[in-house]
Amino acid sequence: MSRRAQIEAMLKETPEDTFLKYALAMELKSEEQHEESLKLFGELMADEPPHVPAFFMAGQQLAGLDRIDEAQDVLKQGIQQANQQGNAHASGEMTEFLMSLE
């Protein structure tokens, strides 16, 4: 059974598991199934509280797809969420990456 199939099987048992959703999004990204991956990252970003690493990964993925405006928007939202959640490290990483896109 592939890694993706294993993750999908576990998600059927616990569909709200943030870690498994993130792992599947990353697996889809590595398989270059970008729209499916970005959809999952979007769900994670819409969670309460938002999953901060999803913003960074989605921003990187969008930048890699040359969707720079979208990447910048996602990163700005991620920085705001990271700051609200007291995650200075993530905020700093996203800020640095955002600056590299300008």
N, C-alpha and C positions, 0 to 999 in steps of 0.2 A: 504494500500500500504506500502510495506517495505521501510525502509530507503534507501536501495540500489536502489530500483525501483524509488523512488523519485529523487535521485541524477541522475540516468540514464535519467530520463525524462527531468530534467533541463538541462543536458548536451546535449540533442538533440536540445534544443533551442539555447544554447550557447556553442558549442563544444570546443571552445578555452579557456573556463573559467578555469584558473589555480586552483582556490580554489575548484571548483567542481571536477576536475580531481584528485586533491590531496585527497579530501574527498572520492571519489570512490576507489582510491588505498588503503586508510586506511580501508574502509569497506570490500574490498576484502581480505585484510590481516587478518582482524578479522574473516572472514569466512574461513580462511586457503586456499584460492585460490591464492597460492603464485605466480605462474607464471604470472597470469593475473595482480596481484598487482604489481609485479616487472616490468612488461611491462609498466604499466602506470607510475610508478616512473621513469623508463628509459626515457619515453617521456618528463616528466617534467625536468629531468636532461639535456635533449638535447634542451630545450627551450632557447630562447634568450631574456633576460638573464636566465641562468639556475636557477631553483627553488631550493634554498639551502636546505630547510627542506627535500626535496625528497631524497637527498643523505644520510642524517642521518637515515631516516626511512628505506631506502633500505639496508643500511649497517647493521642496527639492525636486519632486517628481514633475510638477508643472514646469519648473525652470528647465529641466532636462528635456521636456517636450516643446521648448521654446514658447511657452505660454507665460511670458514674463509678467504681464499685467496681473493675471490671475494669481501667479505665485506671490507677487508683492502683496496683493490684497490678503491672501491667506496668512502670510507671514506677519503682517501687521495685526491681524486678528489674534494670531497665536501669541505674539508679544504681549498684547493686552491681557489675554487670558493667563499667560504665565505670570505676569506681574500681579494680577488679581489673586492668583493662587500661591503667591510667594515663592515662585520658582525662578530665582534670579539666573541660575545656570542656563535653563532653557531659553529664557528671555535674551540672555547675552548671545547664545549661539544663533538664535533666529535673527537678532539684530545684525550680527556680523554677516550672516548669509544675505540678508536683505540689502545691506550696504554693497555687497559684491555684485548685486544685480543692477545697481543704478549706474 
